[in-house]
Amino acid sequence: MVAANAGLQRRGVVVDGVPVEIVREAGASGRVPGVVVAHGLGAGGRLMRGFADTLARRGYAVALVDLAGHGASRRRLPGNGVGPAADARLDRDLDVAVTRLRATPWVDGERIGLVGHSLGAAAVIRYGAAHPSVGATVAISQGAMAVPASDRNVLLIAGGLEFPAYRDGAVQALHDVYPEGRTGATYGDPRGGTARRAVIVGGVEHVGVLFSPRTHRETGAWLDAAFGRRSAPVPDVRAVQRAGSALLLHLAAVLTFGAIAAALLGRPADDRAARRRVSVRFALVAAALAVGAAVPVMRVFRLPLAVAGPLAGFFGVAGVVALVCARDAGLLGGRPRARTVAAAAVLVALTAVSFAVPAQLGWAHAVPVGARVWALVPITVGTALYCLGVEALCAGHERLTAIGVHAWAASAALAALLAAALVGAVSSFVLLVSPLIAGLLVWQGAQAAALRAVRAPAWVTALVGGVLLAWPLAVTMPIT
């Protein structure tokens, strides 16, 4: 296995407001076919870099695009990606990327393919139907939508653990043209543009399907067949390599946080602040009550980022209710020491860097741009209130008991968000980003436990946890 970047050339440009990264094999000669790769809702071109790694080594020029509202793009995505205005904006972004790729001297403009995931899959299907010059389309998890027969050489992929609508959408799109078609079999003639194939990749869900070796093998073989080429054998590059390395860096940040916090804050000799304030039973009931009370008011909160406003409102209201239940006016302590303030600033900065740097290198554009910059402030306020409220319920309990209360509160928050999405109180997009929210809540819980171990003031835990929860939400939720 080789490193993901080994032997590849990358160049990022912004064309008519659309960020595009073009990748090709270093030292390649002659004109090569091109592929535009489009991401899903709440993602970005960086999450799709595994396809550039795979396809560039097979002899393709690959354009990774940040669609409107995503990644480094500063433009708004209308209607949370739904409706004619959103379709028109996404079609324009794809057209900019395709045009840029065709204008590249070493790209064969007569051989252009498209790869898309989720929102991007729907976009490449529409674009391919409207542009017969597109020679092949790979749609990953496009969901329930008609795939016109005019789309040339369509490969449909879905994960075996995805919601049924995604799996059924891939199969139905095959049956629309070949009613007797079966998954895993190819129908039609790639040379005539009539080929169609549906594949269900076992053991992966909506995001995991992007990193499955089978997804990449199927994609490369499909494009080769459509363009009448036979790729030379290439070194094994695992699609999960970039994201996996980033996750290891995130894990390292979690494991070292406690030692750094202890070195910065020390351990106060006065233990009076650790008195028990509420019983365990009351804390558990209060946590459930807090998140339950937050769900009905989620619709009140709005920000120019998809679901970020409701999420900020949910966490903020839940935190306030938890604080009221705890009835602890002295939670914030007295006048903070200069050392504590300085340590808190360092820990906040460290937390932001611990998320942003690995994410930027591995799976997301983690630097806020456009409306994301100012939206980060109200999101942080909401998430910091949540962290403060949970600390009020945990205060004074033994270490393991406090961890248990914190875990219960986080589980209740996640369950409430999933229930809200299922009943329509918040966008169903929350269901797709729930793994991210769950991971962040676990991360925040580990940091909170480390800060309790050194008896850090609750406001320090709130600031650090607030930034940790808010930053990923601010940079991944689409600008709408």
N, C-alpha and C positions, 0 to 999 in steps of 0.2 A: 504494500500500500504506500502511496506517495502523499506528500503534503498537498492540501487543497489548492494552494496557489502555485505549486511547482510547475514551471513550463508554460504559464499563461500570462498574457498581457491584458491589462485592464485600463480602460480610460473612461472617466466619468465626465459627462457634459450635461448642460441644461439647454434644451432646445425649445423655444417658444414656451418657456415656463415649465417644461416637462423634464425632470431629471432622468437621464438615461446613462446606464453603464454598459459599455460595449466590451466584450471579452472574446479573445481568440487565442489560439495556440501560438506561442512564441516561435518565430522562425517559419511559420506556414507560408507557402508560396502559392501563387495563382489565386483565382477567384473561387470563393467557397460559398456554399449555401448559407442563408441567414435564418435565425430563429428569434422571434420576439417573445419574451417570457413575461406574463402578467400575474401578479399576486392576488390574493384574496382580501376580503374586507378586514381592516385592522392590521394588515401586515405591511409588506413593502418589498422592494426589490432584493434587499439583503437576505430575506428569508428564502428566496428562490435561488440563491447563489449556487446551491448544489447542482441545479440544472445547467448552469453555465460551466461548472467544473466538468460535468459529465459530457455535455454536448461539444464544448470547445475541443476536448481531447479526441472527439470523434470526427473533427474536421469542420465544425460549424462555427460561424460567427454568431454570437449570442448578444442580444440587447435586453438587459434587465431594466424595466421601467417602474418608476414610482408613479402610480396613478394618482389622479386628483384627490387631495385630502389625506394622502398617505406619505410616509417616509419624509423625504426632503422637499416634497411638493408643498407650496404655500397656497395652492388654489383650493377652493371649496368644492366638496362633492355634494351636489344637491340631493335632498331627500334621503339621506343616509344610504345612497347608492341605489335607490328604488325609484322608478318612474322615467318618463321620457327625457327629462332634463339631465338626469344622472346618466342615462344611456348615451345621450349625445356627448356629454363631457368625456366619458370613458372611451367612446369611439374616436373622439378627436385625439385623445392622448395616445391611443394605439396607432392612429394614423401618423402622428408625429414620429413615434418610434420606428414604424415600418419605413417611412420616408427617409429618416436618418440612416437606417441600416442600408437601404437600397442605394443611397448616395455615397456610401463608403466605397472607395475604389476597389478594394480587394474582396467585395461581396458580390456574388452573382444575384443581381436583382430579379432574375427570372425564377429563382428558387428560394422562396420565402415561406417559412412555416410559423405557426403560432402555438404557444403552450400557455395555458391559463389554469388557475386554481380558484374554485368557488366563484366569487364576484368576477375575478379575472377570466374564469372559464366561460361564464355567460357572455362576457365581453368579447372574447376571441371567437365564440360561436357566431355572434351577431356580425362581427367584422368579417369573418370568413365568408359568410353568406352574401354579404354585400360587395365583396371583392374577389371575383373568381380567380384573380392572379395568385391568391394564396394557395399554395400547393398542398398543405396538410395542416390539420388542426388537432391538438391534443387537449382535451377538456377533462380536467381533474375535479371531481366533486362539483359539477355544475348544478346539481339539483334538478327539480322538476321544471323542465322547459322544453319547448319544441326545438329540435335541431333540424333545420331545413335540409332537404335533399340536395340543395345547391351547394352546401358546404362540401368541399373536396376532401376526401380521405380523412375521416374523423375517427379518432381513437378516444373512447370514453372510459375513464378510470374512476373508481370509487373505492374507499376503504371498507373492509368487511365489518368494522366496528362503528361506522358512521350511522347517523340517523337514517331510518329507512328511506326517507325522501331522496337522499343522495344515491343510495344503491339502486332504488327503483328508477331514478332519473336516468342513470346510465343504461340500464336494461331497456327502458322504454324508448330511449333515443335510437337504440339499435333496432328495436321492433318496428319503429315508425317507417323504416326503409326496408328492413328484412324481417317480416313478421315471424318467421320461424327461427330467427337467429338465436344462438346460444352464446353465453359468456365464454370468453377464452378462444373463440373461433373468429377468423377473419372472413368477411364476405365482400364481394365485389372485386374490382381490379384497380390496384394502386396506379397503374399507368394511365387508366382512363379517369382517375379521380373519383371513382365510385366506392372505394374501399371503406368499410366501417367495421369497428370492433369494439366490444365492451369487455372490460376486465374488472373483476372485483378482487382487490388485493387483501388477502386475509390478515387478521391480527392487527390492523392499524385503524386509527380514527381520522378525524378531519385534518389534523395537522400532521400526524404520523405518516399519512399516505405520501406526503412530500419527501420523506426521507427513506422510504422503502426501496431497497435495491431493485425490486421487481418493477416499481414505477419507473425508475430510470432506465432499466433495460428495455421495457416496453416502449418508452418514449423514443429512445435512440433507434431501436429497430424499426419503429413506425416511420420516422422521418427518413431513414435510409431507404426503406421500401418505396416511399412516395417520391423520392428524388432519384431513384434508380442508382443508388450508390451502395458500396460495401465498405464500411468503416474498418480500418486496420485495428488489430487488437491494441488496447490501451491499458496502462497500469490501473490497478484497482484504486479508485478514490471513493470512499464511502460518503454518501450524501449527507450523513449526520455529522461529519467530521467537524465542520465549522460550528454548528450549534452545540455539539457535544463538548467541544473545547470551551465554548463560552459558559456552558453549564458548570463545568469543572471550576472555572474561575469564580463563578457565583458561589459555588459550594465552599471554595477556599475562603471567600470573604466571610461567609457565615461562621466557619470554624475558627477563624482568627479574630473575629469581632470581640469576643469576651476578653481575650488577653489584652487587646488594645484598649478596651474600655477600662479594664482594671488598672492599666499603667497610667491612663490619663486621669481617672477619677479617684483612684485609691479606694480605701474602705473607711468610711467615717466611724469614729469610736462610739458616737452617740447612737444608740439603737432605739430611742424612744419613738422615732418616726415609723417604726415597724409594727406599731400596735394593730391589733385586729379591729377592723371597722364593721364588717358585715359577716354574717355566717355564710358557710359554704352553700347551704340550701338557698338562702336569700340571693346570693351572688348568681347562682345558676338560673333562678327564676327571673331575676332582674335582667340578665343578659338576653334571655329569650324574649322578655317583654320589650326590651329596647329595640331589638331588630324587628320585632313584629310591629311596633309603633312607627318604625321608619318607613315601612313599605308603602302605606297609603299616601305619603306625602312626596314620594319620589318624583311624581309628574310635575311638581311645582318648580323644581330646579332645572334650569336650562343653561347650557354653555355651548359655544360653537364647535363642540366635539361630540361625536356620536356617543350616547349613553354616559358620557363623563359627568354631565350635570346631575342626572339622577343618582349616579353612583356616589358623587361627592355629597349630595343631599342625604342619601341613605346612611352613609358612614357618619356624617355630622350629626344628624338627628339621633341615631342610635347612641352616639357618644354622649350627647346632652342628656338623654333619658337615663343612661347608666349613671351619669354623674348625679342626677337628681335622686335616683334610687339609693346611691351610696351615701348621700347626705354628709359629705365630708368637705367642709370649707377649708380645712387645713391641708388638703392634698398637695397643693403646690409648694408648701413649705414657706419659710421666711425669705429674707433677702438672700439671693443666690451669691455664692462666693465667686470671686473673679476666676479662680481655677475651674470651677464648675462651668461657668459660661464659656470659657475658652475651650474646655474639653467638649462641651456640647457642640460648639461650632465645628470642631475638628471631626467629631463623629458624624455630624450631618453631612459634611463634605465627603467624608470617607464612604458613607452609605450611598450617596449619589454617584460617586465614582465607581463603587463596587458594582452597581447596576449598569451604569451608562457605558463604561469602557468595554466590558465583555460583550454587552449587547451590540454595541456599535461594530465590534470586530466580528461578531458571529451571526446575529439573527435579526437585528432591527436598527433603524436609524434612530439613535437614542439622544440626539441633540434637539431640543425643542426649537421649532421654527414657526413664524407667523403667529396665528392665534394661539398656538400651544404655549407660547412664552407667558402671556398674562393669565391664561386659563390654569396654569400650574399653581397659581396662588390660591384661588378658591378651592381647588381640589385638595391642596395640602391642608388648608384650614379644616375641611371636612374630615379628612383621614386622621389628622392630628387629634381632633376632638374624639374620634372613635378610640384611638389608642389611649387617650387620657381617661376616658370612661371605663375602659377595660382595666386599666391600672387601678382605678378607684375600687373596682370589685375584687381585685387580687390583693390589694394592700394588706399587709400584716399577716398573711397566711404563710405557712411553711412552704419551702421551695417547690416541692412536688405538688402540693395542693394548689398553689398559685398557677403553676404550669397547667394543671388540669382545668382550672377555671378559665384560664386564657384560651385553652384549646376548645373548651365548650363554647365560649363566646364566638370564636372564629368559625367553628362548625355551624353554629346557629346563624351567623351572618351569611355564610355561603348558602345554607339551605334556604334562608329567606329570599336571597337574590334569585336562586333557581326557581323557587315557587312563584316569585313575582314575574319572572319571564314566562313561565308556563301558563299563568292566568292572564297574561297580557298587561300587567301593571307596568312593565318596562319592556324595552325591545328584546326580542328573542336573540339578538346578537350577544346578550349576556351569557346565553348557554354556550356559545362558541368560545368566549373568552374566560369561561369559568375555570379552566385549568390554570390560566395565568393568575387569576385572582386567588385561587387556592394556594398556588405556590408562593405568592407574595404574603399571604396570611401566615403560612408556615415560617417563612423567612422572618417576618416581623415578630412572630412568637419566639423564635430562637434569640433574636436580639433583645427582646424585652426580658427574657429570662436571664440573659447575661447581665443586663443593667440592674435587675433586681438583686443579683448576686453581689454586686458592689454597692447596693443601696443607693443607686442613683435617684435623684429627685424624679417624680413622675413627669414633670414637664420636659425633662431631657428625653425620656422614653417616648413621649408624645411627639416631640419634634423629629427625632430620628425615625420613628415609625411612620409619621405622617409623610415625610419625604420619600421613604421607601415605597409606600403604597401609592403615592400620588405621581411620582415621576414616570413609572411605566404606563399608568393610565393616560397621562398627558401626551406621551409620545407615540402611543399605539392606537388610540382612538381616532378615527378619521375626522378631519375638519369638515364640518357640514354647514 
